Amino acid sequence: MFVIDNQLKTAKNYFSEQLKNLFSSTEINSMWKEMICLLLKWNHSDFILNTTFRLSESDLLFIRTYVHRLKNNEPFQYIHGTTIFFGLELICDKRSLIPRPETEELVAWAVEFGPYKTIADLCTGSGCIALGLKSKFSESNVTGLDISSDALSLAIENSKLTNLVVEFNHADVLNINGDLLNRKWDCIISNPPYIPTHERESIAENVLNFEPEISLFVENENPIIFFEAIIKYANSNLSENGFLFFEIHPDFSVEISDLLKLKGFTNIELRKDLQGKNRMIKAQNA
């Protein structure tokens, strides 16, 4: 056996020792808590009270597998299978990007200007943005679009898990056509691919090796291609005084702001994320 006994505290020491060079103590403690609660079907009160619990051999093997996968740079959220986004527990796996705190900030910003009768989430991925907004605006008609069938299947599963009714459709955001050209939206929101391919080398291994590249990267020649396409669509399909929200690459905040001005949008505002980087932009249709 890889631990001297089956006490919970002994397994915790093993978990911490194995991962101490990869994660902070805060991250390790958080992962340990979430992993044990999942494994033993405990709530957080159970976790606090059962400090002398003894694990089975299968429990210990489960923990060791977690450690091996984390040491292989696999994201904790993918191993765990779920993540919390905007107060919602969502399924999280390789079909889509892991929902991130800065995207929660984007949703919170959009909530400030609601409610909206109709909302379109373009490049919806796991559906986290669409579902987050639906959780706040239950009367809104919310639609999520994505080109990835895998991502859409995950978004639909998350809709069922959260009991939130959102319409998810297959669509190429760079070439929106059909019935979508005739629909009007009070709010269009998007976290599209925005990382130029030349930045691949600076991307963390746990992102590069596990998260879908289609949701991350754009060609160096035109890194704001998705923003151009969505702004063009919004020009025709955003209702009067409707809102447009983007998560953006900080390096292209000026270009995107200038493009919005050129296309006649008003009340353009940049907002920084928790790291102090220009990460979000809001505009309103004149």
Order of alpha helices (4+ residues) and beta strands (2+ residues): alpha-alpha-alpha-alpha-alpha-beta-beta-alpha-beta-alpha-beta-alpha-beta-beta-beta-alpha-beta-alpha-beta-alpha-beta-beta
